[in-house]
């Protein structure tokens, strides 16, 4: 149930990088995907291994929203780059 919210931004970036045919836009989206993957691993490790608590699972519901301040500018830059000739 939490996969769409936790991994949604990552899946959206990967799908967009497959659909675009501009190399600069693809590189931007792949960099965003790597950043999100690192953020996911860091947060997941902290929640479930470094300091586990019974409420750690609820953070997975909001993980996608926490990443939006970084992912929206990355998506915007990629969209801008894909419109350039």
PDB file with one MODEL, atoms N, CA, C and O in Angstrom:
MODEL        1
ATOM      1  N   UNK A   1       0.811  -1.197   0.000  1.00  0.00           N
ATOM      2  CA  UNK A   1       0.000   0.000   0.000  1.00  0.00           C
ATOM      3  C   UNK A   1       0.860   1.270   0.000  1.00  0.00           C
ATOM      4  O   UNK A   1       0.407   2.313  -0.471  1.00  0.00           O
ATOM      5  N   UNK A   2       2.064   1.202   0.508  1.00  0.00           N
ATOM      6  CA  UNK A   2       2.882   2.414   0.558  1.00  0.00           C
ATOM      7  C   UNK A   2       3.815   2.549  -0.636  1.00  0.00           C
ATOM      8  O   UNK A   2       4.497   3.565  -0.772  1.00  0.00           O
ATOM      9  N   UNK A   3       3.856   1.552  -1.495  1.00  0.00           N
ATOM     10  CA  UNK A   3       4.764   1.611  -2.644  1.00  0.00           C
ATOM     11  C   UNK A   3       4.457   2.796  -3.561  1.00  0.00           C
ATOM     12  O   UNK A   3       5.397   3.464  -3.994  1.00  0.00           O
ATOM     13  N   UNK A   4       3.194   3.093  -3.881  1.00  0.00           N
ATOM     14  CA  UNK A   4       2.961   4.253  -4.760  1.00  0.00           C
ATOM     15  C   UNK A   4       3.434   5.577  -4.164  1.00  0.00           C
ATOM     16  O   UNK A   4       3.938   6.431  -4.892  1.00  0.00           O
ATOM     17  N   UNK A   5       3.282   5.758  -2.874  1.00  0.00           N
ATOM     18  CA  UNK A   5       3.710   7.027  -2.284  1.00  0.00           C
ATOM     19  C   UNK A   5       5.203   7.045  -2.003  1.00  0.00           C
ATOM     20  O   UNK A   5       5.842   8.091  -2.127  1.00  0.00           O
ATOM     21  N   UNK A   6       5.771   5.903  -1.624  1.00  0.00           N
ATOM     22  CA  UNK A   6       7.193   5.876  -1.293  1.00  0.00           C
ATOM     23  C   UNK A   6       8.073   5.857  -2.543  1.00  0.00           C
ATOM     24  O   UNK A   6       9.107   6.525  -2.583  1.00  0.00           O
ATOM     25  N   UNK A   7       7.677   5.107  -3.546  1.00  0.00           N
ATOM     26  CA  UNK A   7       8.500   4.983  -4.740  1.00  0.00           C
ATOM     27  C   UNK A   7       7.917   5.697  -5.960  1.00  0.00           C
ATOM     28  O   UNK A   7       8.468   5.594  -7.056  1.00  0.00           O
ATOM     29  N   UNK A   8       6.825   6.409  -5.784  1.00  0.00           N
ATOM     30  CA  UNK A   8       6.190   7.113  -6.891  1.00  0.00           C
ATOM     31  C   UNK A   8       7.102   8.101  -7.601  1.00  0.00           C
ATOM     32  O   UNK A   8       7.190   8.061  -8.828  1.00  0.00           O
ATOM     33  N   UNK A   9       7.790   8.995  -6.874  1.00  0.00           N
ATOM     34  CA  UNK A   9       8.684   9.937  -7.559  1.00  0.00           C
ATOM     35  C   UNK A   9       9.811   9.242  -8.317  1.00  0.00           C
ATOM     36  O   UNK A   9      10.207   9.696  -9.390  1.00  0.00           O
ATOM     37  N   UNK A  10      10.320   8.163  -7.777  1.00  0.00           N
ATOM     38  CA  UNK A  10      11.374   7.422  -8.465  1.00  0.00           C
ATOM     39  C   UNK A  10      10.841   6.800  -9.747  1.00  0.00           C
ATOM     40  O   UNK A  10      11.477   6.900 -10.796  1.00  0.00           O
ATOM     41  N   UNK A  11       9.690   6.165  -9.673  1.00  0.00           N
ATOM     42  CA  UNK A  11       9.103   5.544 -10.852  1.00  0.00           C
ATOM     43  C   UNK A  11       8.731   6.589 -11.908  1.00  0.00           C
ATOM     44  O   UNK A  11       8.888   6.348 -13.105  1.00  0.00           O
ATOM     45  N   UNK A  12       8.243   7.741 -11.466  1.00  0.00           N
ATOM     46  CA  UNK A  12       7.904   8.813 -12.394  1.00  0.00           C
ATOM     47  C   UNK A  12       9.150   9.327 -13.119  1.00  0.00           C
ATOM     48  O   UNK A  12       9.113   9.568 -14.325  1.00  0.00           O
ATOM     49  N   UNK A  13      10.241   9.493 -12.390  1.00  0.00           N
ATOM     50  CA  UNK A  13      11.487   9.956 -13.008  1.00  0.00           C
ATOM     51  C   UNK A  13      12.033   8.936 -14.001  1.00  0.00           C
ATOM     52  O   UNK A  13      12.476   9.297 -15.091  1.00  0.00           O
ATOM     53  N   UNK A  14      11.999   7.671 -13.620  1.00  0.00           N
ATOM     54  CA  UNK A  14      12.500   6.646 -14.525  1.00  0.00           C
ATOM     55  C   UNK A  14      11.638   6.524 -15.772  1.00  0.00           C
ATOM     56  O   UNK A  14      12.157   6.345 -16.874  1.00  0.00           O
ATOM     57  N   UNK A  15      10.335   6.619 -15.606  1.00  0.00           N
ATOM     58  CA  UNK A  15       9.437   6.567 -16.759  1.00  0.00           C
ATOM     59  C   UNK A  15       9.661   7.769 -17.676  1.00  0.00           C
ATOM     60  O   UNK A  15       9.692   7.626 -18.898  1.00  0.00           O
ATOM     61  N   UNK A  16       9.814   8.935 -17.089  1.00  0.00           N
ATOM     62  CA  UNK A  16      10.044  10.136 -17.899  1.00  0.00           C
ATOM     63  C   UNK A  16      11.378  10.056 -18.630  1.00  0.00           C
ATOM     64  O   UNK A  16      11.484  10.514 -19.768  1.00  0.00           O
ATOM     65  N   UNK A  17      12.401   9.480 -17.992  1.00  0.00           N
ATOM     66  CA  UNK A  17      13.692   9.368 -18.666  1.00  0.00           C
ATOM     67  C   UNK A  17      13.633   8.367 -19.821  1.00  0.00           C
ATOM     68  O   UNK A  17      14.382   8.499 -20.789  1.00  0.00           O
ATOM     69  N   UNK A  18      12.756   7.375 -19.728  1.00  0.00           N
ATOM     70  CA  UNK A  18      12.587   6.449 -20.838  1.00  0.00           C
ATOM     71  C   UNK A  18      11.808   7.077 -21.991  1.00  0.00           C
ATOM     72  O   UNK A  18      12.058   6.756 -23.153  1.00  0.00           O
ATOM     73  N   UNK A  19      10.882   7.954 -21.688  1.00  0.00           N
ATOM     74  CA  UNK A  19      10.012   8.550 -22.708  1.00  0.00           C
ATOM     75  C   UNK A  19      10.643   9.733 -23.444  1.00  0.00           C
ATOM     76  O   UNK A  19      10.276  10.010 -24.586  1.00  0.00           O
ATOM     77  N   UNK A  20      11.570  10.421 -22.818  1.00  0.00           N
ATOM     78  CA  UNK A  20      12.164  11.584 -23.470  1.00  0.00           C
ATOM     79  C   UNK A  20      13.288  11.138 -24.397  1.00  0.00           C
ATOM     80  O   UNK A  20      13.928  10.114 -24.160  1.00  0.00           O
ATOM     81  N   UNK A  21      13.519  11.901 -25.438  1.00  0.00           N
ATOM     82  CA  UNK A  21      14.574  11.543 -26.380  1.00  0.00           C
ATOM     83  C   UNK A  21      15.713  12.563 -26.388  1.00  0.00           C
ATOM     84  O   UNK A  21      16.580  12.505 -27.259  1.00  0.00           O
ATOM     85  N   UNK A  22      15.726  13.484 -25.445  1.00  0.00           N
ATOM     86  CA  UNK A  22      16.789  14.464 -25.312  1.00  0.00           C
ATOM     87  C   UNK A  22      17.784  13.947 -24.281  1.00  0.00           C
ATOM     88  O   UNK A  22      17.406  13.630 -23.153  1.00  0.00           O
ATOM     89  N   UNK A  23      19.047  13.862 -24.662  1.00  0.00           N
ATOM     90  CA  UNK A  23      20.069  13.281 -23.786  1.00  0.00           C
ATOM     91  C   UNK A  23      20.273  14.097 -22.505  1.00  0.00           C
ATOM     92  O   UNK A  23      20.452  13.513 -21.436  1.00  0.00           O
ATOM     93  N   UNK A  24      20.251  15.408 -22.585  1.00  0.00           N
ATOM     94  CA  UNK A  24      20.433  16.254 -21.396  1.00  0.00           C
ATOM     95  C   UNK A  24      19.287  16.056 -20.410  1.00  0.00           C
ATOM     96  O   UNK A  24      19.496  16.022 -19.197  1.00  0.00           O
ATOM     97  N   UNK A  25      18.085  15.927 -20.940  1.00  0.00           N
ATOM     98  CA  UNK A  25      16.924  15.686 -20.087  1.00  0.00           C
ATOM     99  C   UNK A  25      17.013  14.313 -19.424  1.00  0.00           C
ATOM    100  O   UNK A  25      16.678  14.171 -18.248  1.00  0.00           O
ATOM    101  N   UNK A  26      17.455  13.317 -20.156  1.00  0.00           N
ATOM    102  CA  UNK A  26      17.610  11.979 -19.595  1.00  0.00           C
ATOM    103  C   UNK A  26      18.655  11.956 -18.487  1.00  0.00           C
ATOM    104  O   UNK A  26      18.459  11.316 -17.454  1.00  0.00           O
ATOM    105  N   UNK A  27      19.754  12.649 -18.702  1.00  0.00           N
ATOM    106  CA  UNK A  27      20.805  12.698 -17.681  1.00  0.00           C
ATOM    107  C   UNK A  27      20.289  13.381 -16.418  1.00  0.00           C
ATOM    108  O   UNK A  27      20.562  12.925 -15.308  1.00  0.00           O
ATOM    109  N   UNK A  28      19.546  14.469 -16.586  1.00  0.00           N
ATOM    110  CA  UNK A  28      18.969  15.169 -15.438  1.00  0.00           C
ATOM    111  C   UNK A  28      18.025  14.269 -14.661  1.00  0.00           C
ATOM    112  O   UNK A  28      18.059  14.247 -13.431  1.00  0.00           O
ATOM    113  N   UNK A  29      17.182  13.526 -15.366  1.00  0.00           N
ATOM    114  CA  UNK A  29      16.237  12.641 -14.691  1.00  0.00           C
ATOM    115  C   UNK A  29      16.931  11.454 -14.019  1.00  0.00           C
ATOM    116  O   UNK A  29      16.494  11.006 -12.959  1.00  0.00           O
ATOM    117  N   UNK A  30      17.985  10.950 -14.611  1.00  0.00           N
ATOM    118  CA  UNK A  30      18.723   9.854 -13.988  1.00  0.00           C
ATOM    119  C   UNK A  30      19.440  10.350 -12.731  1.00  0.00           C
ATOM    120  O   UNK A  30      19.490   9.640 -11.726  1.00  0.00           O
ATOM    121  N   UNK A  31      19.989  11.552 -12.779  1.00  0.00           N
ATOM    122  CA  UNK A  31      20.615  12.130 -11.587  1.00  0.00           C
ATOM    123  C   UNK A  31      19.572  12.301 -10.486  1.00  0.00           C
ATOM    124  O   UNK A  31      19.846  12.008  -9.322  1.00  0.00           O
ATOM    125  N   UNK A  32      18.380  12.772 -10.844  1.00  0.00           N
ATOM    126  CA  UNK A  32      17.297  12.881  -9.866  1.00  0.00           C
ATOM    127  C   UNK A  32      16.905  11.525  -9.297  1.00  0.00           C
ATOM    128  O   UNK A  32      16.615  11.414  -8.106  1.00  0.00           O
ATOM    129  N   UNK A  33      16.892  10.502 -10.127  1.00  0.00           N
ATOM    130  CA  UNK A  33      16.561   9.155  -9.657  1.00  0.00           C
ATOM    131  C   UNK A  33      17.612   8.631  -8.686  1.00  0.00           C
ATOM    132  O   UNK A  33      17.281   7.999  -7.683  1.00  0.00           O
ATOM    133  N   UNK A  34      18.871   8.896  -8.988  1.00  0.00           N
ATOM    134  CA  UNK A  34      19.947   8.466  -8.089  1.00  0.00           C
ATOM    135  C   UNK A  34      19.859   9.213  -6.758  1.00  0.00           C
ATOM    136  O   UNK A  34      20.051   8.618  -5.697  1.00  0.00           O
ATOM    137  N   UNK A  35      19.571  10.509  -6.811  1.00  0.00           N
ATOM    138  CA  UNK A  35      19.404  11.276  -5.576  1.00  0.00           C
ATOM    139  C   UNK A  35      18.239  10.748  -4.747  1.00  0.00           C
ATOM    140  O   UNK A  35      18.347  10.617  -3.527  1.00  0.00           O
ATOM    141  N   UNK A  36      17.133  10.448  -5.407  1.00  0.00           N
ATOM    142  CA  UNK A  36      15.980   9.912  -4.681  1.00  0.00           C
ATOM    143  C   UNK A  36      16.285   8.534  -4.106  1.00  0.00           C
ATOM    144  O   UNK A  36      15.879   8.227  -2.985  1.00  0.00           O
ATOM    145  N   UNK A  37      16.989   7.710  -4.857  1.00  0.00           N
ATOM    146  CA  UNK A  37      17.374   6.395  -4.349  1.00  0.00           C
ATOM    147  C   UNK A  37      18.258   6.503  -3.116  1.00  0.00           C
ATOM    148  O   UNK A  37      18.081   5.758  -2.152  1.00  0.00           O
ATOM    149  N   UNK A  38      19.210   7.430  -3.147  1.00  0.00           N
ATOM    150  CA  UNK A  38      20.053   7.658  -1.975  1.00  0.00           C
ATOM    151  C   UNK A  38      19.264   8.163  -0.785  1.00  0.00           C
ATOM    152  O   UNK A  38      19.491   7.740   0.349  1.00  0.00           O
ATOM    153  N   UNK A  39      18.333   9.072  -1.049  1.00  0.00           N
ATOM    154  CA  UNK A  39      17.464   9.589   0.009  1.00  0.00           C
ATOM    155  C   UNK A  39      16.619   8.464   0.601  1.00  0.00           C
ATOM    156  O   UNK A  39      16.463   8.376   1.819  1.00  0.00           O
ATOM    157  N   UNK A  40      16.077   7.607  -0.256  1.00  0.00           N
ATOM    158  CA  UNK A  40      15.250   6.495   0.191  1.00  0.00           C
ATOM    159  C   UNK A  40      16.055   5.535   1.063  1.00  0.00           C
ATOM    160  O   UNK A  40      15.593   5.130   2.129  1.00  0.00           O
ATOM    161  N   UNK A  41      17.250   5.170   0.620  1.00  0.00           N
ATOM    162  CA  UNK A  41      18.092   4.247   1.386  1.00  0.00           C
ATOM    163  C   UNK A  41      18.498   4.860   2.718  1.00  0.00           C
ATOM    164  O   UNK A  41      18.474   4.182   3.745  1.00  0.00           O
ATOM    165  N   UNK A  42      18.871   6.136   2.712  1.00  0.00           N
ATOM    166  CA  UNK A  42      19.257   6.807   3.948  1.00  0.00           C
ATOM    167  C   UNK A  42      18.096   6.845   4.942  1.00  0.00           C
ATOM    168  O   UNK A  42      18.266   6.505   6.112  1.00  0.00           O
ATOM    169  N   UNK A  43      16.931   7.254   4.481  1.00  0.00           N
ATOM    170  CA  UNK A  43      15.778   7.358   5.360  1.00  0.00           C
ATOM    171  C   UNK A  43      15.311   5.984   5.841  1.00  0.00           C
ATOM    172  O   UNK A  43      14.992   5.812   7.017  1.00  0.00           O
ATOM    173  N   UNK A  44      15.272   5.017   4.938  1.00  0.00           N
ATOM    174  CA  UNK A  44      14.851   3.662   5.300  1.00  0.00           C
ATOM    175  C   UNK A  44      15.806   3.047   6.320  1.00  0.00           C
ATOM    176  O   UNK A  44      15.369   2.429   7.291  1.00  0.00           O
ATOM    177  N   UNK A  45      17.106   3.218   6.100  1.00  0.00           N
ATOM    178  CA  UNK A  45      18.091   2.698   7.050  1.00  0.00           C
ATOM    179  C   UNK A  45      17.970   3.344   8.419  1.00  0.00           C
ATOM    180  O   UNK A  45      18.107   2.674   9.443  1.00  0.00           O
ATOM    181  N   UNK A  46      17.715   4.635   8.437  1.00  0.00           N
ATOM    182  CA  UNK A  46      17.554   5.334   9.708  1.00  0.00           C
ATOM    183  C   UNK A  46      16.295   4.925  10.440  1.00  0.00           C
ATOM    184  O   UNK A  46      16.284   4.824  11.667  1.00  0.00           O
ATOM    185  N   UNK A  47      15.239   4.690   9.691  1.00  0.00           N
ATOM    186  CA  UNK A  47      13.957   4.351  10.313  1.00  0.00           C
ATOM    187  C   UNK A  47      13.909   2.931  10.850  1.00  0.00           C
ATOM    188  O   UNK A  47      13.361   2.690  11.926  1.00  0.00           O
ATOM    189  N   UNK A  48      14.470   2.003  10.117  1.00  0.00           N
ATOM    190  CA  UNK A  48      14.287   0.607  10.466  1.00  0.00           C
ATOM    191  C   UNK A  48      15.524  -0.079  11.033  1.00  0.00           C
ATOM    192  O   UNK A  48      15.414  -1.178  11.576  1.00  0.00           O
ATOM    193  N   UNK A  49      16.702   0.540  10.924  1.00  0.00           N
ATOM    194  CA  UNK A  49      17.910  -0.111  11.425  1.00  0.00           C
ATOM    195  C   UNK A  49      18.649   0.717  12.474  1.00  0.00           C
ATOM    196  O   UNK A  49      19.035   0.184  13.513  1.00  0.00           O
ATOM    197  N   UNK A  50      18.853   2.019  12.219  1.00  0.00           N
ATOM    198  CA  UNK A  50      19.611   2.825  13.184  1.00  0.00           C
ATOM    199  C   UNK A  50      18.787   3.200  14.405  1.00  0.00           C
ATOM    200  O   UNK A  50      19.301   3.156  15.523  1.00  0.00           O
ATOM    201  N   UNK A  51      17.542   3.562  14.227  1.00  0.00           N
ATOM    202  CA  UNK A  51      16.692   3.908  15.369  1.00  0.00           C
ATOM    203  C   UNK A  51      15.262   3.431  15.110  1.00  0.00           C
ATOM    204  O   UNK A  51      14.375   4.238  14.833  1.00  0.00           O
ATOM    205  N   UNK A  52      15.046   2.134  15.200  1.00  0.00           N
ATOM    206  CA  UNK A  52      13.703   1.610  14.904  1.00  0.00           C
ATOM    207  C   UNK A  52      12.691   1.998  15.980  1.00  0.00           C
ATOM    208  O   UNK A  52      13.014   2.098  17.164  1.00  0.00           O
ATOM    209  N   UNK A  53      11.469   2.211  15.532  1.00  0.00           N
ATOM    210  CA  UNK A  53      10.377   2.475  16.453  1.00  0.00           C
ATOM    211  C   UNK A  53       9.097   1.934  15.824  1.00  0.00           C
ATOM    212  O   UNK A  53       9.065   1.675  14.621  1.00  0.00           O
ATOM    213  N   UNK A  54       8.059   1.763  16.607  1.00  0.00           N
ATOM    214  CA  UNK A  54       6.811   1.246  16.045  1.00  0.00           C
ATOM    215  C   UNK A  54       6.169   2.182  15.020  1.00  0.00           C
ATOM    216  O   UNK A  54       5.381   1.727  14.191  1.00  0.00           O
ATOM    217  N   UNK A  55       6.485   3.467  15.057  1.00  0.00           N
ATOM    218  CA  UNK A  55       5.892   4.421  14.135  1.00  0.00           C
ATOM    219  C   UNK A  55       6.737   4.645  12.884  1.00  0.00           C
ATOM    220  O   UNK A  55       6.417   5.519  12.079  1.00  0.00           O
ATOM    221  N   UNK A  56       7.787   3.888  12.710  1.00  0.00           N
ATOM    222  CA  UNK A  56       8.666   4.100  11.553  1.00  0.00           C
ATOM    223  C   UNK A  56       7.959   3.850  10.233  1.00  0.00           C
ATOM    224  O   UNK A  56       8.258   4.516   9.241  1.00  0.00           O
ATOM    225  N   UNK A  57       7.047   2.925  10.198  1.00  0.00           N
ATOM    226  CA  UNK A  57       6.362   2.604   8.953  1.00  0.00           C
ATOM    227  C   UNK A  57       5.519   3.731   8.408  1.00  0.00           C
ATOM    228  O   UNK A  57       5.314   3.814   7.197  1.00  0.00           O
ATOM    229  N   UNK A  58       5.025   4.599   9.270  1.00  0.00           N
ATOM    230  CA  UNK A  58       4.163   5.701   8.810  1.00  0.00           C
ATOM    231  C   UNK A  58       4.949   6.703   7.964  1.00  0.00           C
ATOM    232  O   UNK A  58       4.373   7.397   7.126  1.00  0.00           O
ATOM    233  N   UNK A  59       6.248   6.779   8.180  1.00  0.00           N
ATOM    234  CA  UNK A  59       7.064   7.715   7.411  1.00  0.00           C
ATOM    235  C   UNK A  59       7.106   7.297   5.939  1.00  0.00           C
ATOM    236  O   UNK A  59       7.255   8.144   5.058  1.00  0.00           O
ATOM    237  N   UNK A  60       6.976   5.997   5.673  1.00  0.00           N
ATOM    238  CA  UNK A  60       6.961   5.542   4.292  1.00  0.00           C
ATOM    239  C   UNK A  60       5.788   6.134   3.510  1.00  0.00           C
ATOM    240  O   UNK A  60       5.878   6.312   2.295  1.00  0.00           O
ATOM    241  N   UNK A  61       4.695   6.438   4.198  1.00  0.00           N
ATOM    242  CA  UNK A  61       3.559   7.068   3.529  1.00  0.00           C
ATOM    243  C   UNK A  61       3.884   8.474   3.036  1.00  0.00           C
ATOM    244  O   UNK A  61       3.354   8.923   2.020  1.00  0.00           O
ATOM    245  N   UNK A  62       4.753   9.157   3.761  1.00  0.00           N
ATOM    246  CA  UNK A  62       5.059  10.552   3.447  1.00  0.00           C
ATOM    247  C   UNK A  62       6.397  10.739   2.753  1.00  0.00           C
ATOM    248  O   UNK A  62       6.773  11.871   2.451  1.00  0.00           O
ATOM    249  N   UNK A  63       7.122   9.667   2.494  1.00  0.00           N
ATOM    250  CA  UNK A  63       8.454   9.777   1.909  1.00  0.00           C
ATOM    251  C   UNK A  63       8.420  10.447   0.538  1.00  0.00           C
ATOM    252  O   UNK A  63       9.292  11.260   0.229  1.00  0.00           O
ATOM    253  N   UNK A  64       7.448  10.127  -0.272  1.00  0.00           N
ATOM    254  CA  UNK A  64       7.345  10.765  -1.582  1.00  0.00           C
ATOM    255  C   UNK A  64       7.090  12.249  -1.489  1.00  0.00           C
ATOM    256  O   UNK A  64       7.595  13.018  -2.307  1.00  0.00           O
ATOM    257  N   UNK A  65       6.313  12.666  -0.502  1.00  0.00           N
ATOM    258  CA  UNK A  65       6.041  14.093  -0.322  1.00  0.00           C
ATOM    259  C   UNK A  65       7.257  14.838   0.209  1.00  0.00           C
ATOM    260  O   UNK A  65       7.463  16.005  -0.123  1.00  0.00           O
ATOM    261  N   UNK A  66       8.069  14.167   1.035  1.00  0.00           N
ATOM    262  CA  UNK A  66       9.284  14.805   1.545  1.00  0.00           C
ATOM    263  C   UNK A  66      10.264  15.102   0.417  1.00  0.00           C
ATOM    264  O   UNK A  66      11.043  16.051   0.508  1.00  0.00           O
ATOM    265  N   UNK A  67      10.233  14.310  -0.631  1.00  0.00           N
ATOM    266  CA  UNK A  67      11.194  14.497  -1.721  1.00  0.00           C
ATOM    267  C   UNK A  67      10.746  15.526  -2.750  1.00  0.00           C
ATOM    268  O   UNK A  67      11.553  15.942  -3.581  1.00  0.00           O
ATOM    269  N   UNK A  68       9.506  15.943  -2.720  1.00  0.00           N
ATOM    270  CA  UNK A  68       8.990  16.843  -3.752  1.00  0.00           C
ATOM    271  C   UNK A  68       9.711  18.188  -3.850  1.00  0.00           C
ATOM    272  O   UNK A  68       9.853  18.694  -4.963  1.00  0.00           O
ATOM    273  N   UNK A  69      10.177  18.800  -2.751  1.00  0.00           N
ATOM    274  CA  UNK A  69      10.907  20.071  -2.925  1.00  0.00           C
ATOM    275  C   UNK A  69      12.183  19.930  -3.760  1.00  0.00           C
ATOM    276  O   UNK A  69      12.667  20.921  -4.308  1.00  0.00           O
ATOM    277  N   UNK A  70      12.724  18.739  -3.863  1.00  0.00           N
ATOM    278  CA  UNK A  70      13.900  18.526  -4.705  1.00  0.00           C
ATOM    279  C   UNK A  70      13.502  17.981  -6.069  1.00  0.00           C
ATOM    280  O   UNK A  70      14.080  18.364  -7.087  1.00  0.00           O
ATOM    281  N   UNK A  71      12.521  17.093  -6.092  1.00  0.00           N
ATOM    282  CA  UNK A  71      12.163  16.424  -7.347  1.00  0.00           C
ATOM    283  C   UNK A  71      11.417  17.348  -8.315  1.00  0.00           C
ATOM    284  O   UNK A  71      11.606  17.232  -9.526  1.00  0.00           O
ATOM    285  N   UNK A  72      10.596  18.240  -7.828  1.00  0.00           N
ATOM    286  CA  UNK A  72       9.857  19.141  -8.727  1.00  0.00           C
ATOM    287  C   UNK A  72      10.803  20.040  -9.523  1.00  0.00           C
ATOM    288  O   UNK A  72      10.604  20.187 -10.728  1.00  0.00           O
ATOM    289  N   UNK A  73      11.826  20.652  -8.907  1.00  0.00           N
ATOM    290  CA  UNK A  73      12.779  21.411  -9.732  1.00  0.00           C
ATOM    291  C   UNK A  73      13.545  20.531 -10.729  1.00  0.00           C
ATOM    292  O   UNK A  73      13.834  20.969 -11.843  1.00  0.00           O
ATOM    293  N   UNK A  74      13.873  19.304 -10.340  1.00  0.00           N
ATOM    294  CA  UNK A  74      14.565  18.407 -11.270  1.00  0.00           C
ATOM    295  C   UNK A  74      13.661  18.083 -12.459  1.00  0.00           C
ATOM    296  O   UNK A  74      14.111  18.101 -13.604  1.00  0.00           O
ATOM    297  N   UNK A  75      12.397  17.788 -12.192  1.00  0.00           N
ATOM    298  CA  UNK A  75      11.455  17.513 -13.284  1.00  0.00           C
ATOM    299  C   UNK A  75      11.256  18.742 -14.160  1.00  0.00           C
ATOM    300  O   UNK A  75      11.131  18.625 -15.379  1.00  0.00           O
ATOM    301  N   UNK A  76      11.227  19.925 -13.541  1.00  0.00           N
ATOM    302  CA  UNK A  76      11.055  21.158 -14.313  1.00  0.00           C
ATOM    303  C   UNK A  76      12.255  21.414 -15.217  1.00  0.00           C
ATOM    304  O   UNK A  76      12.092  21.794 -16.376  1.00  0.00           O
ATOM    305  N   UNK A  77      13.444  21.209 -14.694  1.00  0.00           N
ATOM    306  CA  UNK A  77      14.661  21.382 -15.497  1.00  0.00           C
ATOM    307  C   UNK A  77      14.678  20.385 -16.647  1.00  0.00           C
ATOM    308  O   UNK A  77      15.029  20.738 -17.773  1.00  0.00           O
ATOM    309  N   UNK A  78      14.302  19.151 -16.371  1.00  0.00           N
ATOM    310  CA  UNK A  78      14.272  18.130 -17.417  1.00  0.00           C
ATOM    311  C   UNK A  78      13.234  18.479 -18.488  1.00  0.00           C
ATOM    312  O   UNK A  78      13.480  18.277 -19.677  1.00  0.00           O
ATOM    313  N   UNK A  79      12.083  18.998 -18.074  1.00  0.00           N
ATOM    314  CA  UNK A  79      11.061  19.398 -19.042  1.00  0.00           C
ATOM    315  C   UNK A  79      11.554  20.567 -19.889  1.00  0.00           C
ATOM    316  O   UNK A  79      11.306  20.611 -21.094  1.00  0.00           O
ATOM    317  N   UNK A  80      12.250  21.511 -19.261  1.00  0.00           N
ATOM    318  CA  UNK A  80      12.806  22.641 -20.005  1.00  0.00           C
ATOM    319  C   UNK A  80      13.858  22.172 -21.005  1.00  0.00           C
ATOM    320  O   UNK A  80      13.888  22.635 -22.146  1.00  0.00           O
ATOM    321  N   UNK A  81      14.721  21.251 -20.574  1.00  0.00           N
ATOM    322  CA  UNK A  81      15.772  20.756 -21.454  1.00  0.00           C
ATOM    323  C   UNK A  81      15.209  19.913 -22.600  1.00  0.00           C
ATOM    324  O   UNK A  81      15.787  19.880 -23.686  1.00  0.00           O
ATOM    325  N   UNK A  82      14.102  19.243 -22.366  1.00  0.00           N
ATOM    326  CA  UNK A  82      13.545  18.413 -23.432  1.00  0.00           C
ATOM    327  C   UNK A  82      12.883  19.255 -24.520  1.00  0.00           C
ATOM    328  O   UNK A  82      12.686  18.768 -25.633  1.00  0.00           O
ATOM    329  N   UNK A  83      12.540  20.492 -24.226  1.00  0.00           N
ATOM    330  CA  UNK A  83      11.939  21.372 -25.230  1.00  0.00           C
ATOM    331  C   UNK A  83      12.972  22.093 -26.073  1.00  0.00           C
ATOM    332  O   UNK A  83      12.643  22.644 -27.124  1.00  0.00           O
ATOM    333  N   UNK A  84      14.223  22.094 -25.621  1.00  0.00           N
ATOM    334  CA  UNK A  84      15.280  22.735 -26.405  1.00  0.00           C
ATOM    335  C   UNK A  84      15.608  21.855 -27.608  1.00  0.00           C
ATOM    336  O   UNK A  84      15.570  20.628 -27.514  1.00  0.00           O
ATOM    337  N   UNK A  85      15.927  22.482 -28.731  1.00  0.00           N
ATOM    338  CA  UNK A  85      16.250  21.685 -29.935  1.00  0.00           C
ATOM    339  C   UNK A  85      17.571  20.979 -29.859  1.00  0.00           C
ATOM    340  O   UNK A  85      17.954  20.283 -30.800  1.00  0.00           O
TER     341      UNK A  85
ENDMDL
END
